[in-house]
Amino acid sequence: MTMVATLLATLTFAAAFTMPGGFDSRPDNLGVAILVKKASLKVFILADSIAMCCSMAVMFLLLWVMIAEKENVINLAYISSQVLQFAFLATLVAFASGIFAVMPPKALWVPTLVGIFCWIVAFISGPGNLLLSRIYFWLREVPGVFLQILCGSRYKKGRKQVDGE
């Protein structure tokens, strides 16, 4: 998880300095983002910053795991996974808003389609997602049900039941 958080922090850090649309090179506005007045660029900067800060927080939390007491390790790892998931969602928002910022108004269907794809990914992988829990149920429980049907009552919860148990 530390490696994933580090890669995500690196990606979001780089994205902040390679601003969508580029920078102004005129002497009076040198270094200012060209699309600074667009709301979508502001959303990009905010979401990218949230994603980078969350990724950094995960790295620090996972460093604490190494020195934490045993009863806190599981809590720190769980919190890290939740914060990392939030960072992923913020990265999706940054990506969609960055695409929206650089596309001309005549081609709005492209960022709209990208936004729909990003929201589908966010919906599938979001916290507390019903769809993921259903997929997990089908992958975990359904094979056991089929094995129970095929093997009869001897198969219970992932192991064969020995006669007389």
N, C-alpha and C positions, 0 to 999 in steps of 0.2 A: 504494500500500500504506500510505503514511503517513496518508492520509485515512481509510482503513478502520480503522487502529489507533486514530486519534484519536476517531473515532465510537464505537468499541467501548469505549475508556477512558471516554468521557463517559457512555455508557449504563451501564456497570458502576459508575461513581462515583455516579451518580444513584440506581441501584438500592440501593446500600448505605445511603443516607440516607432512602429511602422504604421502610422495612423491611416485608416481608410481615406482615400482621396489625396493623401500626401500633404506636404507642407508648402506654405506660400514662400516664394523666393524673392518677392519684392522687398527692397530695402526698408520700407516703412512697416512692413508686416512680416519680416523675416522670421521663419520658424513657427509661425502660427498655422494651425490646421486650416486647410482650405475650406473644409465643410463645417467650420466651427459653429455656424448659425443653425445647422440642421439638428432637429431634435433627435433624430436617429443616431447621430454621432455622439450626442450626450448620453443616450441610452447605452451605446457601445462602451464608452469610457467608464460609465458607472458599473455595468455588468462585468466588464473585463477586470476592473479594480476589485470587485467583490470576489470574482473567481480567483484572482491572484492572492488576495489576502486569506481567503478560505484555504487555499492550497498551502500557503505558508503556515497557517494555524495547524493544519493536519501534520505537517512535518514536525512542528514543535511538540504537538501532542504525542506523536509517535516517538520522539526523543525522550519524553517523560516516561513513556512505557518502559524504557530500559532501566530506569532508576526507581520506578514506582513500587509500592508494596503490592503483593500478589493480589489482594482483594480489589485493587484499583485498576489493574491491568485490563481486565475485561471491559470495564466502564470506559476507560480511555480509548481502547480500540473501537468500541461501539460508537462513541462520540466522534472519533476520527472518521469512521466510515460514513456517518451522517453528514458531517461537514464536507467531506470529499464529494458526496453525492450532490450537495448544494452547489459546490464549486463547478461540478459538471453541468448542472442546470444553468448556472450563470454564464458558463462558457457558451452554451447553446444560444442564450439570449444575445450575448456579445456577437457571436457569429452571424445570427440572423439580422441584427441591427446594423452590423458592419456592411453586409450585403445590401441592405435597404438604403444605407447612406450613400453608397457609390453608384447605385443604378439610376438612370434617368427616369423621369416621370412617365415617359412613353413606354417603358418596358417594366411597368410595375408588376406584371405577372411573374417575373423571375423572382424578385424578393418575396412575393406572396407565396409562391410555391416552396421556396427555401424555408420560409417561416412555418408553413404547414408541416414540412418534413421535420423541422426542429421540434415543433410542438408534439408531433406524433412520437418522436424519440423521448421527449420529456414525459409524455403521458405514459409510455410503456415503462420507463425506468424511474418514474417519480416516487418519492417516499410514500409508503402506505398504499401503493398502487394495487388495485383490485385485479387488473389483468395479469400482472406479474405473479401475484399470489395464486391465481387460477392456474397459470402455466406451471408454477412450482408444484401445486397440488397434483396436476395431471402427471407430471414427470416423476413425482415421488410416490404418490399413493396408488395411482391406477395400475402400474405394473404389479404391485403387491396384491391388488384385488384380483387381477387376472391369474397370478400365481396361486392365490387362494382357491380360485375356481378350478384351475387345472389340477392342483395337488390335493384338493379336498380340504378338510378341516385340519390336516396336519401342518399346514403352513400358516404361521401367525407372525405378523409384524417383522418381516425380514429374516426370519429363521425358520427352519423346519422344527416342528414340535415332535419330540420323541414320545412314542407311545408310553403311556403311564404317567406323563407329567401333568 
